[in-house]
């Protein structure tokens, strides 16, 4: 999957009315199909951070973490969570390196300093690309 294809998928979901966290989940589900679906409903509250307040956690990162949990998380207590903990930490660090913050309003304030980022769709696209790369690299190990 090329980055342009990921961008097209994210933009497609935005054009259908989904926001950042939902678009990430829909894109990753399409890239990494499984027998079970993670309903993007669980991501709906992360629009504009949390409830459009823009003061909290970025919805694109929240969607990415939910998607990682869907792929690598556990559904039974006591099972090893070291892989999902590691990957979640890695995604957070990659996100921080790219955007300088995990807080929605700080990212929006810093967009001017990132010429390739114009809006939330671009933040979501870049997050989906980071996530795809992380998953692909993990599967190759």
PyMOL commands that set and color helices and strands:
alter all, ss='L'
color gray80, all
select helices_A, chain A and resi 3-15+20-31+40-46+59-72+82-99+104-113+120-139
alter helices_A, ss='H'
color red, helices_A
deselect
rebuild
show_as cartoon
